[in-house]
Amino acid sequence: MPKKIVFDENGLPTGGNISSLEVLNKLKADMPTAAYIRQAGLLPAVLPISPATLWRWVRNGTFPQPHRLSNKVTAWLIADVRAWIESKRVAATAAP
């Protein structure tokens, strides 16, 4: 049975089910940082959230803004997504 991933109000994995480091590792280390990742590549493989939650986070400034590559193609820089995940991990470890 796959791990159930639960996120807290800060978008961090909770409950000991999965760590943000595991999520970060899902963005393969061998992928170039200048590469783009589209929504289908992010959800649910990297971020086990709904598309509605992803776009709500983007609107609220909680998640990085995507780049419009063409009229029908929107994607995120992998470096931006990695930095966001790392910032969540650092914030979680710094919290009392």
N, C-alpha and C positions, 0 to 999 in steps of 0.2 A: 504494500500500500504506500503511495507517495506521501511525503511529508505534507501536512497541512501548514501553510504559512499564514500567520496572523500578524497584522501590522498595527502598531499603536497610533495615536493621534499625530505623531511626528513622522510617520511613514517608516518606522523602524520595525524589523521583525521582532516579535515578542514571544514569550512563553517557552523559550528554549527549543522551539521547533526547528529554527534555522537561524543562522547568524548573518549579519550584514556582510561578513567576510565571504560566506558561501555565496551570497547574492553577487558580490563583487567578482568572485571567481567565475561566475557564469558568463561574465563579459570576458571571454577568453583573453589571457595575457598576451597571446600571440597576435591578437587583432591590432592593427595599427590604430594609434590614437586619432589620426586624422580621418579615419573611416567614419561612415555614417551607419546608423542602425535605424530601421523603420519600426513603426508600431508593432507590426507582426513579429519582428525579431525581439522586441522588448517584452511583449505580453503573450503568454504568461511565463515564458522561459526565464526571463531575467527578473521581472517584477510581476509577481502573481496578484495582479489587481485587474479590475475591469477597465475597459477603454474609457468609460465615463469618469472613473476616478483619476485616470491619467490626465485627461483633458481638464478636469477640475483643478488638479494640482498645477498644471501649466497656467491656467487662467489666474489662479491665486498666487502665482510666483513661487510655489512650493517646489516645483520641478522645472528643470531648464527649459527654455523656449526652444522649439524645434526650428529647423531651417527649411524653408520652402525651396526645393530643388527644381521644381517645375510646377505647372498648374495643378497636377494631380499627385505630386510626390512631396511628402513632408518627412523629414528624418532628423534625428538627433546626432550630434557628434558623440562618438563613443567616449572621447575624453571628458565631455561635459557630464555624461551619465556616470562614468567612473568617479569623477570628482564629487558629484552629488551623493553617491552611495558612500564614498569615503567620508564626506562631511557628516553624514548621518551616523556612521560608525564612531567617528571621533567624538561627536556630541553625546552619544550614548555612553561611551567609556568615561567621559568627563563628568557626566551627571552624577550627583551624590547617591 
